[in-house]
Amino acid sequence: MATAPAAARRDRTHYLYLAVIGAVALGVIVGFAAPGVAVELKPIGTGFVNLIKMMISPIIFCTIVLGVGSVRKAAKVGAVGGLALGYFLVMSTVALAIGLIVGNVLDPGHGLQLTDAARAAGEKQAEGASEGTVDFLLGVIPTTLVSAFTEGEVLQTLLVALLAGFALQAMGSAGEPILRGIGHIQRLVFRILAMIMWAAPVGAFGAIAAVVGETGVDALKSLAVIMIGFYVTCALFVVLVLGTLLKAVAGVNLFSLLKYLGREFLLILSTSSSESALPRLIAKMEHLGVSKPVVGITVPTGYSFNLDGTAIYLTMGSLFVAEAMGTPLSVGEQISLLVFMIIASKGAAGVTGAGLATLAGGLQSHKPALVDGVGLIVGIDRFMSEARALTNFAGNAVATVLVGTWTKEIDKERAAEVLAGRIPFDEATFVDDHAPAAAPAEVPEQRDETRREPAVKV
């Protein structure tokens, strides 16, 4: 009975994303034709991204509380988190190493001259660099229980949600009414997000026009080697490393997963921010068949700890700056830099400009003489930030499927049906009213752990 209305809603959102493509094309034209006007349109794109970021904290909170609160063993949640963090560390190291290898092969930065303007730009980026490791860890703790929601800090929201989930878990049946209430709130939040998405064409137009207007053709020509090399490296990493791992572990075809997340990639491409697609990734991974605890823990944590694109950028950018400054790094210095960047990359969020600030901060701590050279890359950083964001997003999508597979918390039959297009995602609500529970049913004990989840699916 609900098939026809659902199909109509999907058709309308199809036209919405066609409008986004048209808006991006128009933004590029305006950026080249009238750069001055295009730069003035930047607040439009910023406003749209801010609208979506406004929804991230409540969505993460609802997802994690519902996921953690509806299982009976806290150890299960801890296993998911530990496995995810271990995977993130390994993949970040691999991405950093690949960046070093490609950076040495391309030899970018050769022949470029550091101007006074570029030197000043580099110093400015260093001033806004990411904090130290201790400050970063202390920053995970919010000032108050509700400040995590008002300040928009993903990891702070994650901590509060985990505490609330474990508390509801300990309350047993007394906590079920609260879980049902949070289930209602989740539906409301996703409905608001669906409404915000209708502003996507306007936001995409403003964002892409400003990027093109600020950058210009000259910067693209002079820095084409590092920019194209970075894009190719990111693409090869996603296809060869992530694709092979996904097929070997989960038996899922990478291109099927990327096609399923096509609208999210378009959204990231038009806003240069992977955070703009975070709420949709949570909804789509649940729809794919991954359980709520795995999605709720892996996706938000990955946005701070699994930044594969940023990792590649940090090492390639460092080699580029060193070569441009006429002080190439030795093998020993490169290895030392790689170890340092493994830590530094954990403080970079998936938002526009964070990678550049982290690069400046890393060089400032590791080799201060190179900080001025960061200004050479400022002109094209916005274009490179799109590749960073796309790679980070793909890495977190793959990580969610892998962690779900390793913990046996993914319905593989449902995943196959979803990726084949036979169970379409509801673009109007982002919530599956009639979908089966995502938790697996191989072991009676596991089925018992999640049997209360339907009580919160309203």
N, C-alpha and C positions, 0 to 999 in steps of 0.2 A: 504493500500500500504506500510505503514511503519512498519507493524507488523513483518515481517520476519527479517529485519535488527535489529529491537529492540530486538527480541528474541535472535539473534546471539550475540548481545552485552551482554545480561544478562547471556548467557551461558559462555562467556569468564570470566566475573567477578565471576561466580560460581567457576570456576577453580582457580581463584586468591585466594579466601578465603579457598579453600582446601589446597592451597600452604601455606597459613598462618598457618593452623593447623599443617601441616608437619614441618614448620619452627620452631614452638613452641616446638614440640616434639624433634626435633634435637637440639634445644637450651638447653633443659633440660638435654639431654644426654651429650652434650659437657660440660655443667656446672658441672655435677657430675664427669665426666671422666677427665677433664683437667681444674680445677678451675682457675689456673693462666692464661691460654689462654682465658678462658671465660670472665674474668674480663676486659681483654684488648679489648673485643668486645663491651664494653659499648658505646663508641662514635657512633657506627652504629645505635643503638636504639635511642640514644639521637638526632642524626641527623634527623631521620625519624619523631620523635615527633616534632622537631623544624620546619620541613617543613610544617606540618599540622598546627601548632600554627601560622605560618606565614600567613595562610589564614583566621584565625579566625576574625581578626578585619575588613577586607573588607567585609566578608560575613555578619557579624553582622550589619555593617553600611548599606549595600545595603538592607538587609531584613527589618530593622527598618524604614529606610527612605521611602521605597516603601509602607510599611504597614501604617505608620503614615501619610505620605503625601497624601495617596489616600482616607482618610476618612475626613469628613467635621467637625466633632465635637471633639474638643480637650478633652472634658470631658470624652468621650468614652475611650481614651487612658489612662487618669488618673484613671478611674475606674478599668481598667485591671491591672495597676501597683499597685494600692492600695490593690486590692483583692489578687494579687499574693504575695505581701509582708506580708499581714496578714496571709495567708496560710503558708508561709515559716516559720514565727515565731512560729506558733502553732505546725507544724510538727517537727521543730528542738527541741522544748521543749519536745515533746513526745519521740523523738529518744534519747535525753539525759536521760530522766527518765528511759527508757527501759535499757539503758546501765548501769545505777546505780543498777537497780533491778537484772539484770543478773550478774553483777560484784559481788554483795553481795552473790548471790546464789553459784557462782563458787568458790569464795574465791581464786582468782588467786594470784600468787606471793609468796605463802607460802613455806618457805624452801629455797628460792633462796638467794644467798649471793652476796653482792655488791662488786665487785672488783675495784681496782684502775683504770683499763682501762675503766670499765663501768662508773665510776664516771666522768672521763675525757670526755667521750662521751656525758654524760648528760649535762655537762657544755657547751660543744660545741653547742649542740642543742639550749640551752637557749640563746646563743649569737645570733643565727639566728632566734629568735622567732618573731612572728608577732607583728606589731606595735599596739599602743594604739588606742582607739576608735576615738579620735580626729584626729590623724594622718591618720587613715584609711579613715575617711570622707573627709578630705582635699585632700587625694590622689585620690579621684574620679575626681577632677578637673585637666585636663591636663595642661601642661606648655604652649602649644600653641594649635591651632585648629588641627594641623596635627600630633602633638607628640603622641596622643593617638594611632595612627596607627603604628608609628615607635617603640613605647615602648611596644606594645602588651598588654596593660591593658584593660581588658574586660569592666570594669565599666566606664572607661574614654571613650572608644569607644561608649558605650551605651549612655552616656550623650551627646556627640557630635552628634550622630545619631538622638537622640530625638529632639535636638535643630534644626537640619537641617530639620527633618520631619515636625515639627511645623511651621517652616519658609515657607516651600513649601506649607503647608496646608493653610497658610495665603495668599500666592500669588495667590491662585485659579488657573484659567486656564493658567496664565502666567508661572506657575511652571510645567505644564504638559510636555513640551519638556525636562526639566531636569529629570523628573521622567522616561521618556522613555529612556534617556541616561543612567541613573542608572540601569534600567532594562537590558540594553545591557551589562553593566559592571558586573552585577550579573551573567549573563550567562557565561561571560568570566572567572570569578573567580571560579565558580563551575566546569567549564571545566578543569581549571588548577588543582583543587582539585582532580578531577577524574584521571588525569594523575599521580599525586603524589601517589594516592592509589596503583598504580602498584608496588611501592617500599615496600609495606606493609610486604611481606614475609621476605625480608632482614632486615627491621627494627625490626620485631618481633623476629627474630633469635638472633640478637645482644642484644636486651633488656632482653629477658628471660634468655639467657645464662649468662649474667652478674649478674642477680639477683640470680640465682642458685649458680654461682661460688662464689659470695660474702658471701652468707648466710651459705651454707654448711649444712650437716646433723646434726651435733652436736647441733647447735642453734635451729633447728627445733624440736629436741627431747626434749631439756630442757624447751622449752617454748611452747610446744604443747597445753597445757591446755588453755592458754589465746588466742592462735591463732585459734584453732578449735572453742572455745567458741565464739569468735568474728565472725567467719564465719557463725556459726549457728544462732547467734543473728541477723546478717544482713539479712540472708535468711528468718527468721521468720518475721522480720519487713516488708520486701518487700511483702511477701505472705499474712500475716495476716492483717497487718495494711493498707498498700498501696493497696493491692488486694481487700480487703473488701470495702475500700473507693471508689475505682475506679468503682467497680460493683454497689455499692449503688447509687452513684451520676451520673455516665455517662453510666451505663449499659454495660460497656466494660469488657471483660474477661481479667484479667491480663496476663495470659499465652499466649493469642493471641497477645497482645501488645509486650510481651517479645520476642516471636518468630519473629514478624515483625522487631524487632530491634536486631536480633541475630548477624548479622555481626558487628554491633557496639559494642556489648558485647565482641565479640571475639577480636576486635581491642583493647579495653580497657584492657582485660585480658593479651594480649601480650605486651602491652606497660606500664601498671600500671598507666595510666593517663586517666582520664575521658575527659580531654580537647582534646585528640586526636579524640574523636568522636563528639565533639560539632558541627562542621559544618554539619556533616551528620545528626545529630539530628534535626537541624533547617530545612534541606531539607526534611527529612522524616515526620516531624510533619506537614509541609505545604502540603505534598503529602497526608497525612492522612485525611486532610479536615479542619484543624484548620486554622483560618484566620491569615494573615500576622502580624497584630498588636499584637495579642496574642502570637504568636510564637516569634516574634522579641523582645518582652518585657520580657516574662516569662522565656525563655531558658537562655539568657545571665545573667539576674538577678539571676536566680536560681543557676547558677554556682558559685556565691559568697554568696548567702543568704540561699540556700536550700541544705545544705550538710548533709543529714541524716546519711550517713555512717561515716562521720567525727565526727558528734555529738555522735554517739554510741561509737566510738573509744575514744573520749576524756574522757568520764566518766568511761568506762571500764579500759582504760589505767591509769587513775588517781588512781582508787582503786587498780589496780595491783601494781603500784609503791609504794603506801602507805603500802600495805601489805608486799611487799618485803623488804621495809625499816624498818619494825617492828613497824610502827606507824600508825595502821589502823585508818581511819577517823570515827568520830562519826556521828550519824544521822544528827545532826545540821550542822556539817561541810560538809557533803555530799550535803545537800540541798543548803547551801551557795555556794558550788562549782558548783552545777548545774546552779544556777542563774548567776554566773560569766561566766561559759562556754557558756551560751546562747549568751553572748556578744562576747566572745573571738572567738567563732566558725565562726562569720561573717567575720573575717579577713583571713580565710583560703581559698586559691584557690584550685581548683580541680586538682592539679598537684602533682607529686610524692614528698613526703617529707614534704609537707605543714602541714599535720596533726600532724606529730611529732614535728615540730617547734611550732605549736600552743599549743600542750600539754605542752611542756617545758615552753613556755611563760605564759600559764595559771597558772601552778604550781608555777612559779617564783613570780608572782604577788599575788597569793592566799596563798601559803604555801611554801616559799623558801627552807625550809629544805628538801623538796622532790625532788628538781630539779635534784640532782645527780642520783637519781634512774631511771631517764628517759633513762640512758645509758643501763639499763637492757633490754629494748625493742628495741634498735636500730638494733640488729642482725636480727630480724624478721619483722621489720617495712615494708620492701619492699613487703613482702608477704601479710601483713595486708593492705598495701596501695591499693592492687588490690581489696580487698573486699570493702574498702572505696570507691574507684572509681566506682565500679559496682553498689553499693547501691546509691551513689550520682546520677549517671546517671539514674537509674531506677526511683528515686524520682523525678527528673526533667521531665522525660518523662510523668509520671503519673500527675504531677502538671500541665503540659501544657494541657493535655486532660481535667482535672478538671476545670481549669480556663476557657478554651474554652466552656465547658458545662455551667458553672455558668453565663457567659456573653452572652450565646447563639451565640457564634462565632465559632461553629463547625458544619460541614455538617455530621450529624450522618449516613445518608444513604451511603455517600461516605466512611466514616470510616469503616462501616461494610463490604463494598465491598473490601476495601484495606486490611483489616485484614483477610478476607477470601481468599485473594490471587488473586482475579479477576481483580484488577487494580494494576499491578506490578509497583514497583518503577524503574525508569530509571537510572540504575547504570552508564551509560555512560555520562550523562549530569547533573544529579541531578535536572533537571528542567522539569516541566510538560508543554509541548507545547499545548496540547489539553485538559488539565484538566479544569473542570468548576471552577469558582471562589469559594474560600473556605468560603467566608462569607455567613451566613444563609440568607434565603429569607422569613422568617415568617412575618416580618413587612415591609411594603412599605418604611418606613423611613430608616430602616437599609439597604435595598437594594439600596436606593438612595445614602447612605453614601459611598458605596463601588463600585458604578457602573463605576467609572473611573479606577478601578483596571485592567480590561482587556486591557486598553490602554498601560499599562506598561508590560504586558505579551507578550513578543516578541518571 
